[in-house]
Amino acid sequence: MSERDIILDIWFDDRIGLGYEVLGLLKEKNINLVGMEAKVREKMSIKFESASCDIESLIASLKQIEGIKSVTKVDFMPYEQREQQLSTILNSVSEGVIAVNHLGVITHINEKAKEIFYLNNENPVGQKIENVFPNNTPILKTLKTGESYSLHEMKYKKGNKVIHYFTSGVPILNKSGNIIGAVATIKDFKQVEEIISKVDKHSPFSFHEIIFQSPQMRKIIETAKIVSKSTSTILIRGESGTGKELFARAIHTESNRADQPFIIINCAALPESLLESELFGYVEGAFTGAVKGGKRGLFEQANKGTLFLDEVGELSLHMQVRLLRVLQEKTIRRIGSNKEIPIDVRIIAATHRNLEEMVNDGKFREDLYYRLNVVPLFIPPLRDRKEDIPLLVNHLTQKICRKLGKEIVNIDNAGMKFLMEQSWPGNVRQLENILERIINIITRPVITVQDFIEWTNLSDKQSVLNKEDSLLIKINLEQNIPQLKDIVCEVERKVLSQVLKVHKSSRKAGKALGISNTTVINKMRKYGIHSEEKPNEN
């Protein structure tokens, strides 16, 4: 923003013609308008050159316009705040991120991507992606076909440097399903190796560091403590973000192998060929690019210790066969060798998948399932242990504030209640992510419900749908079974009627349900629903 620019937020009660009066006043005072942004029925923001007017006189004149409630001077336009927030988020992730529009022009690139591609002193935003990166970059295909891709290995020379990385990408679609751009994530090859296979260098993690007070968690932890002393294989089940890796670490710390290696491998993070060489190792000359002298695999590195197989449900059938053999024979063979190497490794596996269903579908071997599922541990999702949320929020808030070097912030009672009403599909990981986002952005010592609604994708729709009214749909199976589309329509009608009892306008109802105002109005007409406000008045 130019030092000569002034930005005003104008808060108002909606009425027809108000915007024209504001613009008319600016024209009357010969003010050079630089930018304008409006939030329907609530606020408009204007940016103009300060030299073109008396700011105090302008504010006084604006307040005289009927319907305007307040006028405040601010530092940024709303779009500038959003851009700053997006930049902060992109630069906080450990992967490179590149976004392009439908023409293949780079619109966003974070600092990690610049580092990977040696672009630290360049700004490629605004350039065609093929002018900055190799012509075979897979994001170009995504722009044409709309197909996503995962973990494509790329390697090319830039001057005297070799850039070796993995990339995944997805298309960006508009409401009509048309491709309007694409986003690619970039992982440096060395970074991938560090992520998917590492000897644990962290301080030992123990069960007493797990934050909980719910009886469900107490029971699972007591069971985990008991089985940690054995050498049996453990299968940790639970949704993404529930803390399966932390449980695996705690089990290792509690075991008789605590002073031996604890090694993690993410079975979903690499293509099969690279995953196989990481797990089993290889001998010299086994394949092009094999290092001189060969390489020990993770089974060998974990000997006498623990190997944690995260996302084991993502293994291909070929890799499942190889893993089964290790569990049965307690030996491994490096790629390119016939020599059997005995190993003594305690296996802990984890998955968020329904392995029983995968077995029935032929996607997971039944014999391997029984080998892994000796001691199953099911970590409950956060929505099933909501009494743990206040403890977790307080712990995570303090941890994040320390990491960011900020004063400890608190969450008011309404904000805490709001968090406890969420379903948390991403569990503790999602909770921590949202808290860190809010703490990064706000400057006040107390976080409120409005902060969560404004800066996250959380909404108060769950509290609306948890009222006394039920959504019971009765189906008599002895008579004619209704069509599924009719059942869906009935559920839609009941939900919409219920939400409109709480939110009297279609706009507010749409916000609560995560749909547009127009969609709400159309569905109200479709189902003959009437609210206290007429559809065309909101």
C-alpha positions as a printed Julia matrix, in Angstrom:
538×3 Matrix{Float64}:
   0.0     0.0     0.0
   1.25    3.47   -0.87
   2.01    5.71    2.09
  -0.41    8.18    0.51
  -3.33    5.72    0.52
  -6.03    5.76    3.19
  -8.37    2.81    3.86
 -11.76    3.12    5.57
 -14.13    0.38    6.72
 -17.74    1.57    6.49
 -20.26   -0.49    8.5
 -23.92   -0.05    7.61
 -27.49   -1.28    7.8
 -28.48   -2.42    4.35
 -30.73   -0.21    2.25
 -31.16    0.36   -1.47
 -28.99    3.12   -2.9
 -26.57    3.44    0.01
 -23.56    2.45   -2.08
 -24.41    5.01   -4.75
 -24.58    7.74   -2.09
 -21.11    6.82   -0.8
 -19.68    6.92   -4.33
 -21.5    10.18   -4.97
 -19.94   11.74   -1.88
 -16.46   10.67   -3.0
 -17.08   12.18   -6.43
 -18.41   15.39   -4.89
 -15.23   15.77   -2.83
 -13.01   14.96   -5.86
 -11.51   11.97   -4.07
  -9.3     9.72   -6.2
 -10.67    6.23   -5.42
  -7.98    3.52   -5.66
  -9.97    0.45   -4.63
 -13.29   -0.69   -3.21
 -14.62   -3.96   -1.78
 -18.05   -4.72   -0.31
 -19.4    -7.39    1.99
 -23.08   -7.64    1.12
 -25.47   -6.12    3.67
 -22.71   -5.48    6.16
 -19.62   -3.47    5.23
 -17.73   -1.75    2.44
 -14.04   -0.89    2.36
 -12.63    1.98    0.3
  -9.04    2.93   -0.51
  -8.15    6.39   -1.79
  -5.27    8.85   -1.99
  -5.0    10.8     1.25
  -3.85   13.95   -0.54
  -7.19   14.23   -2.3
  -9.26   15.09    0.8
  -9.57   16.09    4.43
  -9.91   12.68    6.09
 -11.76   13.87    9.21
 -14.22   15.87    7.12
 -14.84   12.84    4.9
 -15.5    10.54    7.87
 -17.94   13.07    9.33
 -19.76   13.36    6.0
 -19.96    9.58    5.6
 -21.52    9.23    9.05
 -24.28   11.6     7.98
 -25.47    9.16    5.31
 -28.58    7.3     6.47
 -27.83    3.69    7.44
 -24.09    4.06    8.07
 -23.32    2.91   11.62
 -19.58    3.53   11.88
 -16.51    4.52    9.85
 -13.05    3.38   10.95
  -9.58    3.82    9.52
  -7.76    0.49    8.95
  -4.4    -0.65    7.62
  -5.44   -3.17    4.96
  -8.2    -3.83    2.46
  -9.99   -7.18    3.04
  -8.38   -8.7    -0.06
  -4.96   -7.61    1.23
  -5.69   -9.33    4.55
  -6.72  -12.52    2.72
  -3.59  -12.39    0.57
  -1.41  -11.92    3.65
  -3.16  -14.81    5.41
  -2.72  -17.08    2.38
   0.96  -16.15    2.12
   1.48  -16.9     5.83
  -0.24  -20.28    5.49
   1.69  -21.26    2.34
   5.03  -20.3     3.86
   4.3   -22.21    7.08
   4.14  -25.62    5.37
   7.2   -27.8     4.86
   6.4   -28.65    1.23
   6.73  -26.48   -1.84
   3.42  -25.18   -3.21
   2.83  -23.76   -6.69
  -0.54  -22.6    -8.07
  -1.33  -21.71  -11.67
  -4.39  -20.32  -13.43
  -6.13  -21.91  -16.43
  -3.51  -20.44  -18.78
  -0.64  -22.01  -16.86
   0.46  -18.68  -15.4
   1.93  -18.94  -11.9
  -0.31  -17.16   -9.38
   1.27  -18.32   -6.11
   4.55  -19.9    -5.07
   5.77  -20.32   -1.5
   9.27  -19.89   -0.12
   9.88  -23.66    0.15
   9.23  -24.12   -3.58
  11.61  -21.26   -4.37
  14.24  -22.96   -2.21
  13.83  -26.36   -3.91
  14.09  -24.84   -7.4
  16.83  -22.32   -6.51
  14.55  -19.35   -7.16
  15.33  -17.48   -3.94
  16.25  -14.27   -5.75
  13.52  -14.54   -8.37
   9.77  -14.02   -8.37
   8.18  -16.25  -11.02
   4.61  -15.11  -10.26
   3.05  -13.94  -13.5
   5.24  -16.14  -15.69
   4.12  -19.22  -17.64
   5.06  -22.31  -15.67
   6.77  -23.94  -18.67
   9.14  -20.97  -18.82
  10.26  -21.61  -15.24
  10.09  -25.4   -14.94
  10.66  -28.35  -17.33
   8.17  -28.68  -20.19
   7.17  -32.15  -18.97
   6.0   -30.9   -15.58
   2.82  -32.95  -14.89
   0.76  -29.96  -13.77
   0.4   -29.0   -17.45
  -1.39  -32.29  -18.11
  -3.66  -31.67  -15.13
  -4.65  -28.3   -16.64
  -5.67  -30.05  -19.87
  -7.32  -33.21  -18.5
  -8.42  -32.3   -14.97
  -6.73  -35.45  -13.66
  -4.92  -35.43  -10.32
  -1.53  -37.08   -9.89
   0.42  -38.28   -6.89
   4.13  -38.55   -6.14
   5.53  -38.2    -9.66
   9.3   -38.39   -9.5
  11.01  -35.58  -11.44
  14.68  -34.92  -12.08
  16.37  -32.25  -14.2
  19.5   -30.11  -14.36
  19.57  -26.39  -13.75
  23.01  -25.06  -14.49
  25.41  -27.24  -12.5
  22.71  -28.35  -10.04
  20.52  -31.47  -10.2
  16.99  -30.89   -8.91
  15.37  -34.15   -7.78
  11.87  -34.03   -6.32
   8.44  -35.64   -6.03
   5.31  -33.74   -7.0
   1.56  -34.22   -6.55
  -1.14  -32.06   -8.08
  -4.87  -31.43   -8.26
  -7.04  -29.29  -10.55
  -8.96  -26.25   -9.32
 -12.57  -26.38  -10.53
 -15.29  -23.74  -10.51
 -18.89  -24.46   -9.51
 -19.64  -25.62  -13.05
 -16.81  -28.16  -12.92
 -14.61  -26.28  -15.37
 -10.84  -26.22  -14.84
  -9.72  -22.76  -13.72
  -6.27  -23.69  -12.48
  -4.19  -26.27  -10.63
  -2.07  -26.63   -7.51
   1.09  -28.71   -7.16
   2.95  -29.69   -4.01
   6.69  -30.32   -4.19
   8.87  -32.49   -1.95
  12.63  -32.42   -2.29
  14.01  -35.96   -2.68
  16.17  -35.65    0.41
  13.21  -34.29    2.33
  11.12  -37.31    1.31
  13.79  -39.72    2.53
  13.88  -37.92    5.86
  10.09  -37.97    6.17
   9.37  -41.58    5.27
  12.27  -43.3     6.97
  14.11  -41.96    9.93
  15.79  -43.3    13.03
  13.94  -41.54   15.82
  16.07  -38.71   17.12
  13.33  -37.16   19.23
  13.19  -37.3    22.98
  11.36  -40.46   24.08
   7.59  -40.0    24.12
   5.71  -41.67   26.95
   2.09  -42.35   27.79
   1.96  -39.7    30.52
   2.48  -37.05   27.81
  -0.8   -37.98   26.1
  -3.44  -35.39   27.04
  -6.79  -36.92   28.05
  -9.39  -37.37   30.77
 -11.98  -39.5    28.97
 -12.56  -43.11   30.09
 -12.17  -44.34   26.49
  -8.61  -43.02   26.29
  -7.78  -44.25   29.78
  -8.8   -47.78   28.83
  -6.84  -47.83   25.55
  -3.71  -46.45   27.25
  -3.89  -49.04   30.03
  -4.13  -51.79   27.4
  -1.24  -50.32   25.4
   0.97  -50.2    28.5
   0.34  -53.89   29.13
   1.05  -55.09   25.57
   4.11  -52.85   25.2
   6.09  -55.32   27.33
   5.54  -58.17   24.87
   7.09  -58.73   21.44
   3.76  -59.31   19.68
   2.79  -57.32   16.61
   0.44  -54.41   17.32
  -2.04  -52.89   14.87
  -3.12  -49.35   15.8
  -6.45  -48.37   14.25
  -7.93  -44.9    14.1
  -8.9   -42.02   11.85
  -6.3   -39.62   10.48
  -5.09  -37.18   13.1
  -5.94  -39.27   16.17
  -2.3   -39.71   17.22
  -1.4   -43.21   16.04
   2.3   -42.37   15.73
   2.39  -40.96   19.28
   0.92  -44.22   20.57
   3.57  -46.17   18.66
   6.33  -44.01   20.18
   4.9   -44.44   23.67
   4.67  -48.22   23.24
   8.32  -48.34   22.17
   9.36  -46.16   25.13
   7.46  -48.44   27.53
   8.89  -51.63   25.99
  12.03  -53.6    26.75
  13.46  -52.26   23.46
  13.36  -48.59   24.53
  17.15  -48.2    24.24
  17.15  -49.65   20.69
  16.17  -47.94   17.4
  12.62  -46.77   16.76
  12.22  -46.37   12.99
   9.23  -44.97   11.13
   8.24  -45.54    7.53
   5.17  -44.11    5.86
   3.93  -46.8     3.48
   1.85  -44.27    1.51
   4.6   -41.73    0.91
   6.59  -43.34   -1.9
   6.19  -45.28   -5.13
   6.46  -49.04   -4.68
   9.99  -49.37   -6.11
  11.47  -46.78   -3.78
   9.5   -48.1    -0.8
  10.84  -51.6    -1.41
  14.46  -50.44   -1.48
  13.92  -48.39    1.69
  12.45  -51.34    3.58
  14.7   -54.15    2.4
  17.84  -52.38    1.21
  19.86  -53.44   -1.8
  23.26  -54.74   -2.84
  25.73  -52.89   -5.05
  24.69  -52.98   -8.7
  21.11  -54.05   -7.93
  19.75  -51.28  -10.15
  20.79  -48.08  -11.88
  21.63  -45.5    -9.25
  22.33  -48.0    -6.46
  25.04  -46.6    -4.22
  28.43  -48.24   -4.07
  28.55  -50.92   -1.4
  24.76  -51.26   -1.28
  22.45  -49.99    1.43
  20.92  -51.42    4.58
  17.13  -51.34    4.61
  14.97  -50.22    7.5
  14.36  -53.77    8.73
  18.11  -54.13    9.26
  18.43  -50.67   10.8
  15.62  -51.49   13.24
  17.19  -54.78   14.36
  16.61  -55.34   18.12
  14.29  -52.32   18.08
  10.89  -51.32   16.7
   9.74  -50.64   13.13
   6.58  -48.55   12.82
   4.73  -49.16    9.54
   2.43  -46.16    9.21
  -0.43  -46.31    6.66
   0.09  -50.06    6.22
  -3.26  -50.28    4.41
  -1.7   -48.47    1.43
   0.77  -51.29    0.64
   0.45  -52.87   -2.79
  -0.31  -56.6    -2.96
   3.31  -57.24   -4.01
   4.64  -55.43   -0.94
   2.09  -57.22    1.24
   3.59  -60.55    0.13
   7.11  -59.37    1.0
   6.03  -58.1     4.41
   4.16  -61.33    5.15
   7.31  -63.32    4.46
   9.3   -61.19    6.9
   6.7   -61.71    9.62
   6.67  -65.46    9.01
  10.37  -66.17    8.49
  11.98  -63.37   10.58
  14.48  -62.88    7.74
  14.87  -60.42    4.86
  16.64  -60.38    1.52
  18.11  -57.24    0.05
  17.13  -56.36   -3.51
  19.56  -58.09   -5.89
  20.67  -60.69   -3.32
  19.71  -64.27   -2.42
  21.27  -64.07    1.04
  18.87  -64.41    3.97
  19.55  -61.94    6.79
  17.97  -62.79   10.17
  16.27  -59.91   11.98
  14.75  -59.33   15.4
  12.28  -56.48   14.96
   9.09  -55.63   16.82
   6.45  -54.5    14.3
   3.87  -51.85   15.09
   1.54  -51.06   12.18
  -1.11  -48.37   11.85
  -3.92  -47.55    9.45
  -7.06  -45.45    9.13
  -8.43  -47.9     6.57
 -11.14  -50.52    7.1
  -8.88  -53.54    6.59
 -11.73  -56.03    7.02
 -13.53  -54.44    4.09
 -10.29  -54.4     2.07
  -9.82  -58.12    2.78
 -13.35  -58.82    1.52
 -12.65  -56.76   -1.61
  -9.36  -58.58   -2.29
  -7.27  -55.44   -1.71
  -5.54  -56.67    1.45
  -4.26  -60.18    2.06
  -6.2   -62.07    4.72
  -3.11  -63.92    5.97
  -1.21  -60.63    6.41
  -4.22  -59.12    8.18
  -4.12  -61.87   10.81
  -0.33  -61.55   11.17
  -0.66  -57.82   11.86
  -3.86  -57.87   13.89
  -2.43  -59.83   16.83
  -3.05  -56.98   19.29
  -5.47  -54.38   17.89
  -5.68  -50.95   19.52
  -8.51  -48.64   18.46
  -7.93  -44.92   19.15
 -11.31  -43.17   19.38
 -11.94  -40.07   17.23
 -12.06  -36.7    18.96
 -15.83  -36.36   18.46
 -16.32  -39.46   20.66
 -14.27  -38.06   23.55
 -15.29  -34.43   23.64
 -14.45  -34.13   27.34
 -10.8   -34.22   26.23
 -11.16  -31.11   24.04
 -10.72  -28.41   26.76
  -7.55  -30.11   28.04
  -6.19  -30.49   24.51
  -7.04  -26.9    23.59
  -5.27  -25.49   26.65
  -2.21  -27.71   26.09
  -1.99  -26.96   22.36
  -2.56  -23.23   22.83
   0.35  -22.95   25.26
   2.56  -25.09   23.01
   1.78  -22.99   19.92
   2.25  -19.67   21.72
   5.67  -20.8    22.95
   6.63  -21.91   19.44
   5.55  -18.59   17.93
   7.05  -16.52   20.74
   3.68  -14.96   21.57
   1.96  -14.2    24.87
  -0.32  -17.02   26.02
  -3.85  -16.5    24.67
  -7.09  -17.86   26.09
 -10.35  -19.01   24.55
 -13.56  -17.66   26.05
 -16.31  -19.98   27.27
 -18.44  -19.54   24.17
 -15.43  -20.29   21.98
 -14.65  -23.47   23.91
 -18.29  -24.58   23.68
 -18.15  -23.9    19.94
 -15.06  -26.13   19.57
 -16.73  -28.92   21.54
 -19.71  -28.85   19.16
 -17.58  -29.55   16.07
 -17.27  -33.05   14.58
 -13.48  -32.76   13.96
 -13.04  -35.07   10.94
  -9.29  -34.32   11.1
  -9.22  -34.99   14.86
  -6.38  -33.6    17.02
  -4.28  -32.68   13.99
  -7.11  -30.52   12.62
  -7.66  -28.93   16.05
  -3.97  -28.04   16.35
  -3.88  -26.67   12.79
  -6.86  -24.39   13.42
  -5.52  -23.13   16.75
  -2.14  -22.31   15.18
  -3.85  -20.45   12.34
  -5.92  -18.33   14.75
  -2.99  -17.63   17.1
  -0.9   -16.51   14.12
  -3.54  -14.03   13.02
  -5.21  -12.46   16.07
  -3.57   -9.8    18.2
  -6.0    -9.94   21.14
  -5.4   -12.04   24.3
  -8.78  -13.83   24.01
 -10.04  -15.95   21.11
 -13.79  -15.82   20.43
 -16.35  -17.77   18.41
 -16.25  -15.07   15.74
 -12.51  -15.63   15.27
 -13.1   -19.31   14.48
 -15.94  -18.54   12.06
 -14.05  -15.74   10.3
 -10.65  -17.4     9.91
 -11.5   -21.11    9.52
 -13.97  -23.31    7.7
 -15.73  -24.14   10.97
 -19.31  -22.96   11.35
 -22.1   -23.02   13.88
 -24.23  -25.28   11.71
 -23.69  -28.26   14.01
 -25.15  -26.47   16.99
 -28.17  -25.67   14.79
 -28.65  -29.3    13.85
 -28.27  -30.54   17.4
 -31.46  -28.91   18.65
 -34.34  -30.91   20.11
 -35.96  -31.43   16.72
 -34.97  -34.78   15.24
 -34.55  -35.76   11.62
 -36.34  -39.1    11.84
 -37.31  -40.53    8.47
 -39.68  -43.51    8.76
 -39.52  -46.21    6.11
 -41.89  -49.18    6.14
 -39.95  -52.0     4.49
 -43.09  -54.16    4.32
 -44.65  -51.64    1.96
 -43.21  -49.83   -1.03
 -39.62  -48.71   -0.38
 -39.22  -45.06   -1.45
 -36.65  -44.0    -4.02
 -33.33  -42.8    -2.58
 -33.79  -39.38   -4.23
 -37.13  -38.99   -2.39
 -35.45  -39.82    0.93
 -32.71  -37.25    0.22
 -35.34  -34.61   -0.63
 -37.19  -35.3     2.62
 -33.99  -34.95    4.64
 -33.17  -31.7     2.81
 -36.64  -30.32    3.5
 -36.49  -31.15    7.21
 -32.95  -29.82    7.69
 -33.74  -26.59    5.86
 -36.97  -26.06    7.82
 -35.12  -26.66   11.07
 -32.26  -24.28   10.25
 -34.67  -21.54    9.18
 -36.3   -21.69   12.62
 -32.97  -20.56   14.05
 -31.69  -18.34   11.23
 -34.56  -16.17   10.04
 -32.99  -15.2     6.71
 -31.98  -17.37    3.78
 -28.54  -15.74    3.7
 -27.78  -16.68    7.31
 -29.24  -20.15    6.8
 -27.03  -20.62    3.75
 -23.95  -19.57    5.7
 -24.8   -22.04    8.48
 -25.29  -24.87    5.97
 -22.31  -23.97    3.79
 -24.39  -23.26    0.67
 -25.22  -20.09   -1.26
 -28.13  -17.77   -0.57
 -29.52  -18.55   -4.04
 -29.43  -22.3    -3.35
 -31.39  -21.8    -0.11
 -34.03  -19.68   -1.87
 -34.42  -22.24   -4.69
 -34.81  -25.1    -2.21
 -37.33  -23.09   -0.15
 -39.41  -22.64   -3.29
 -38.96  -26.3    -4.27
 -40.19  -27.59   -0.91
 -42.73  -24.84   -0.24
 -40.9   -23.61    2.85
 -41.71  -20.16    4.18
 -39.63  -18.1     6.61
 -40.33  -14.9     8.47
 -38.35  -13.04    5.79
 -39.4   -13.25    2.17
 -36.73  -14.86   -0.04
 -36.32  -11.79   -2.23
 -35.72   -9.52    0.76
 -32.51  -11.03    2.02
